[in-house]
Amino acid sequence: MAIPFIDLGAQRERIGAAIEAGVKRVLDHGAYIMGPEVKRFEADLASFAQSKHALSCANGTDAIELILLALGVGEGDAVFVPSFTFVATAEVVPMTRAEPVFVDIDAKTYNIDPVKLEAAIEVVIKEGRLKPAAIIAVDLFGQPADYPAIAKIAEKYGLPVVSDAAQGFGGTIDGKQSLNWAKATATSFYPAKPLGCYGDGGAVVTNDEALLDRLISYRVHGGATAADAANFAHEAKYLNVRIGMNSRLDTIQAAVLVEKLAIFAEEIELRQAVARRYNAGLEGFVTSVPYVKAGFISTWAQYTIEHENRDGLQAALRDKGIPSAVYYPIPLHQQPGYAAFTSGPRDLSVSEAKSKTVISLPFSPYLSAETQDEIISAVKAFA
């Protein structure tokens, strides 16, 4: 039997009946857009995230863009993003007419380097062309970014922190999630994410009431909120006070996520055990196994090792029927579509080096020890 890269089938065996019952309820009541399951999921998500509010949306990319719009980011602004991440983090910035400023990563965690972040802010200030407006920190491969250090820098320069937790939602630092330091946290429910639905989906969590009000408006065509429509006698969606988007989570996907969220905390624990088994088996046979900082809990969206002959290892695994993935083989600052964005330091050498050595192995909370031993043996055989 082929080894899946991410085993969604094992989870479905566990909660498939509950999911099917939830989907049937939606089919029965027929409220396919913004139905009661959406409100229930948002309430459950806020509770899980230790936040006052959760607002669902169509996907994780929209979640980040909604936050930037609600923060008022726009033309002439600089938004600081890591170069070693998926393009969605950066692509939303030009959508607001601001410019991304690429920052290098920490060599161990793959997350934005706080020291280099502050240096980038200083460079942009000295250049004088753009105004620093926000920081987007990414929880790459599931490990939270160094939010305590990032928050200190953000406070020094008066910048909001946006947490891109598409991969790391549910990860913690000393028991606290990223919202403890961020203005808002965005996440994705793409099926392969640790908390994924059966299609596309995303959400924003925040403790800021005023920000939430604007997020609600931008999510549905810039429609009026209660404050905007105090003297408007018709439906608020027909009073459009902002240029918004259409980014709603389908009710069926919310029904799926209600059931998946119910077991998510347990699955995060299961992921720790799988990661420990990998580390124990691969330590010393690859250039490096994943490093997680003390006090940090990763959601292990991917299990990513480094190997000096990454491409050779991937070919060897493929020959044995073992899938793998190479994430971000071209850093964002080297992507053709982003060549025009040159503000900030141009030394992004760590991102460039890691793009040539990282490789991710099959991973899920339900990965059996037997299958994992097979994968480990194949990696060791190549080494």
Helices and strands as residue ranges (DSSP letters): H 8-29, H 36-48, E 53-57, H 60-71, E 77-82, H 88-95, E 99-103, H 114-127, E 131-138, G 140-142, H 147-157, E 161-164, E 172-173, G 178-180, E 184-188, E 202-206, H 209-219, G 236-238, H 251-262, H 264-282, E 296-297, E 303-306, H 310-319, G 332-334, G 336-338, H 349-354, E 358-361, H 369-382
